Amino acid sequence: MSSVEPFMSEKSNAVANMLMPLIEWVQQHQTFIWESIMQLVIGVLIISVGITLARLFTHLLNKTLVKKSIEPTIRDFICLIFRYALIIISIIAGLTQIGVQTASLIAILGAASLAIGLALKGALSNFAAGILLIALRPFKLGDFIEAAGTSGTVESIQVFNCILKAGDNRYIVVPNRSILKSNIVNVSRKPQRRIDLVIRVNYKSDLKEVKALLEKVVLANEKVLDTPKLQIAVSELAASSVNLVVRPWVKSSDYWSVRFALTEAIKVAFDEANINIPYSQLQVHCKS
């Protein structure tokens, strides 16, 4: 035991000699250390409280927008931007409190953003187009649209693309940039829609009889609206037929069902009245 004690004593003295400069430095800079610790604690608290308040204020903003009957897509986008803006402000305030030079940090982030923007040019153009679609609102959820060479019911309007559901239940993802660059046809925007039918009859047919029969068949459908008034007129004297346009108005939601029903009903009525519907045919005259 007597041989171990001197060794432990020498080791303790060596550790004490090594820690002495650190202890002296701490004693000389107590005020600076405590101030730094307090700044760090306050900075972390600012960031934590800022993130918590961002979540709370975003929730309150969302409730307010719901009461204002703002569309879900626009509401979610506004809440997302608002929340991340508050979080970024909180982080910058916390770092400033700790003593970090945020000016240089912001410059670095700006340069990084520029580099990322150049690398993601296509994605950013879709993002910008998404903001314009949300702001301009050419269509909303549930509308049936034709755009970018496709058509379908709008299921989701996202920041980078729109989700459409085709009539045969296909899932279609369309980039926002493609939609904004094309003509947008919103079929569901108006409550009423006109059906345009072209009916062809033989040149020997009595046009007054044909028009009266067409009017009777169309007005027999309960879903055809009284106003605007039904239009039936001769539109063209074609090569092998007299073409008439039949233009009734219906609710937009009834468009296809009424169109299909009228097409069938007109064919049945023509058969019963012995009115021929001509079709293209070729006559060959042979000379001996």
C-alpha positions in Angstrom: 0.0 0.0 0.0 2.8 2.4 0.8 4.2 2.1 -2.8 0.8 2.9 -4.3 0.1 6.1 -2.4 3.1 8.0 -3.7 2.1 7.0 -7.3 -1.6 8.2 -6.8 -0.3 11.4 -5.2 2.0 12.1 -8.2 -0.9 11.4 -10.6 -3.3 13.7 -8.8 -0.7 16.4 -8.8 -0.2 16.0 -12.5 -3.9 16.2 -13.2 -4.2 19.3 -11.0 -1.3 20.9 -12.8 -3.0 20.3 -16.2 -6.4 21.7 -15.0 -4.9 24.7 -13.2 -4.7 26.9 -16.3 -8.3 26.0 -17.2 -9.4 26.8 -13.7 -7.6 30.1 -13.7 -9.1 31.0 -17.1 -12.6 30.2 -15.8 -12.0 32.3 -12.7 -10.8 35.2 -14.8 -13.7 35.0 -17.3 -16.6 34.1 -15.1 -18.7 37.0 -16.2 -18.1 36.2 -19.9 -18.9 32.5 -19.4 -22.1 33.3 -17.5 -23.2 35.8 -20.1 -22.5 33.4 -22.9 -24.5 30.6 -21.2 -27.4 33.0 -20.6 -27.3 34.1 -24.2 -27.3 30.5 -25.4 -30.2 29.6 -23.1 -32.2 32.7 -24.2 -31.4 32.0 -27.9 -32.6 28.4 -27.6 -35.7 29.6 -25.7 -36.5 32.1 -28.4 -36.3 29.4 -31.1 -38.4 26.9 -29.1 -41.0 29.5 -28.2 -41.0 30.8 -31.8 -41.7 27.3 -33.2 -44.4 26.7 -30.6 -46.0 30.1 -31.4 -45.7 29.4 -35.2 -47.7 26.2 -34.7 -50.3 28.0 -32.5 -50.7 31.0 -34.8 -50.9 28.8 -37.9 -53.8 26.8 -36.2 -55.6 30.1 -35.4 -55.1 31.3 -39.0 -56.4 28.1 -40.4 -59.6 28.4 -38.3 -60.0 32.0 -39.4 -59.7 31.0 -43.1 -62.2 28.1 -42.6 -64.7 30.6 -41.2 -64.1 32.8 -44.3 -64.9 29.8 -46.5 -61.5 29.9 -48.2 -60.8 26.9 -50.4 -58.7 24.1 -48.8 -55.9 24.4 -51.3 -55.4 28.1 -50.8 -55.9 27.7 -47.1 -53.2 25.1 -46.8 -50.8 27.0 -48.9 -51.2 30.3 -46.9 -50.8 28.4 -43.6 -47.7 26.6 -44.8 -46.0 29.9 -45.9 -47.1 31.6 -42.7 -45.7 28.9 -40.5 -42.4 28.6 -42.1 -41.9 32.3 -42.2 -42.5 32.5 -38.5 -40.1 29.6 -37.9 -37.3 31.2 -40.0 -37.8 34.6 -38.2 -37.5 32.7 -34.8 -34.3 30.9 -35.8 -32.7 34.2 -37.0 -33.7 36.0 -33.8 -32.4 33.1 -31.7 -29.1 33.0 -33.5 -28.7 36.7 -33.2 -29.2 36.5 -29.5 -26.6 33.8 -29.2 -24.1 36.0 -31.1 -24.0 34.4 -34.5 -23.5 36.9 -37.4 -26.8 36.4 -39.2 -25.9 38.8 -42.0 -23.2 36.4 -43.3 -25.5 33.5 -42.8 -28.3 35.1 -44.8 -25.7 35.9 -47.6 -24.7 32.2 -47.6 -28.3 31.1 -47.7 -29.0 33.5 -50.6 -26.1 32.1 -52.6 -27.1 28.5 -51.8 -30.7 29.4 -52.9 -29.5 30.8 -56.2 -27.5 27.6 -56.9 -30.4 25.4 -56.0 -32.7 27.6 -58.1 -30.5 27.1 -61.1 -30.3 23.4 -60.5 -34.1 23.1 -60.0 -35.2 25.5 -62.7 -38.1 23.2 -63.9 -39.3 22.5 -60.4 -39.3 26.2 -59.5 -41.2 27.1 -62.6 -43.8 24.6 -61.6 -43.8 26.1 -58.1 -44.3 29.6 -59.6 -47.1 28.3 -61.8 -48.7 26.7 -58.8 -48.8 30.0 -56.9 -50.4 31.7 -59.9 -53.0 28.9 -60.2 -53.8 29.2 -56.5 -54.0 33.0 -56.7 -55.9 33.3 -60.0 -58.2 30.4 -59.3 -59.2 29.4 -62.9 -60.6 26.2 -61.4 -61.2 24.6 -58.0 -61.5 21.2 -56.5 -64.2 19.1 -58.1 -64.2 21.1 -61.4 -64.0 19.2 -64.6 -61.3 20.8 -66.8 -59.5 20.4 -70.1 -55.8 21.5 -70.0 -52.4 20.4 -71.1 -53.8 17.9 -73.6 -55.8 16.0 -71.0 -59.1 16.3 -69.1 -60.5 15.2 -65.8 -62.0 16.2 -62.5 -59.6 18.2 -60.2 -58.8 16.2 -57.1 -55.9 18.2 -55.8 -54.1 21.5 -56.5 -50.6 21.2 -55.2 -47.6 23.5 -55.3 -45.9 21.7 -58.1 -48.6 19.8 -59.9 -52.4 19.1 -60.1 -54.0 15.8 -59.7 -56.9 14.9 -62.1 -59.2 12.0 -62.1 -60.2 10.9 -65.7 -63.7 9.7 -66.5 -62.4 6.1 -66.6 -60.9 6.6 -63.1 -57.3 7.1 -64.3 -54.9 9.0 -61.9 -53.4 11.9 -63.8 -50.5 14.1 -62.5 -50.1 17.3 -64.6 -47.3 19.8 -63.9 -48.6 23.2 -63.1 -46.3 24.8 -65.7 -48.0 22.7 -68.5 -51.4 23.8 -67.3 -50.6 27.4 -67.1 -49.0 27.4 -70.6 -52.1 25.8 -72.2 -55.7 26.8 -72.7 -57.7 26.0 -69.6 -61.3 24.9 -70.3 -63.3 24.8 -67.1 -66.4 22.8 -68.0 -67.9 23.0 -64.5 -67.5 26.7 -63.9 -70.9 27.7 -65.2 -74.1 26.1 -63.8 -75.6 25.7 -67.2 -74.2 24.2 -70.4 -75.5 23.9 -74.0 -75.6 20.6 -75.8 -74.7 20.9 -79.5 -76.1 18.1 -81.7 -75.8 17.9 -85.4 -78.7 15.9 -87.0 -78.5 14.9 -90.7 -81.6 14.1 -92.8 -82.2 13.3 -96.4 -82.8 16.1 -98.9 -86.3 14.6 -99.6 -87.3 15.0 -95.9 -89.9 17.7 -94.9 -87.8 20.1 -92.8 -90.9 21.5 -91.0 -91.9 18.0 -90.0 -88.3 17.2 -88.9 -87.9 20.3 -86.8 -91.3 19.8 -85.1 -90.3 16.2 -84.3 -86.9 17.2 -83.0 -88.5 19.9 -80.8 -91.1 17.4 -79.4 -88.4 14.8 -78.6 -86.0 17.3 -76.9 -88.7 19.1 -74.8 -90.0 15.7 -73.6 -86.8 15.3 -71.6 -87.5 16.8 -68.2 -83.8 17.8 -67.6 -83.9 20.2 -70.6 -84.2 23.8 -69.3 -86.9 26.2 -70.5 -84.4 29.1 -70.6 -82.3 29.7 -72.6 -84.7 28.6 -75.3 -84.1 25.5 -77.4 -82.6 26.3 -80.8 -83.2 24.1 -83.9 -82.0 25.4 -87.3 -80.6 24.3 -90.6 -76.8 24.8 -90.4 -75.5 23.3 -93.7 -76.6 21.9 -97.0 -73.9 19.2 -97.2 -73.0 16.9 -100.0 -75.4 14.1 -99.1 -77.5 15.5 -96.3 -79.3 18.5 -94.8 -77.6 19.2 -91.4 -79.6 20.7 -88.6 -78.2 21.9 -85.2 -80.2 21.0 -82.1 -79.0 23.1 -79.1 -80.8 22.6 -75.8 -79.6 23.9 -72.4 -79.1 21.7 -69.4 -77.5 21.8 -66.0 -73.7 21.2 -66.3 -74.1 18.1 -64.1 -76.7 16.7 -66.5 -74.8 17.3 -69.7 -73.7 13.8 -70.7 -76.8 11.9 -69.4 -79.1 14.2 -71.4 -76.8 14.1 -74.5 -76.8 10.3 -74.6 -80.6 10.2 -73.9 -81.4 12.7 -76.7 -79.2 11.0 -79.2 -81.0 7.7 -78.7 -84.5 9.3 -78.5 -84.0 11.2 -81.8 -82.9 8.0 -83.6 -86.0 6.1 -82.3 -88.3 8.9 -83.2 -86.9 9.1 -86.7 -87.3 5.4 -87.2 -91.0 5.6 -86.2 -91.6 8.6 -88.5 -89.7 6.9 -91.4 -87.2 9.8 -91.6 -84.0 8.6 -93.1 -80.6 9.6 -91.7 -78.2 9.5 -94.7 -74.7 8.2 -94.5 -71.7 8.7 -96.7 -71.8 6.4 -99.8 -70.0 6.1 -103.1 -71.8 5.5 -106.4 -69.9 4.0 -109.2 -71.3 4.4 -112.8 -69.8 1.9 -115.3 -70.0 2.7 -119.0 -69.7 -0.2 -121.5 
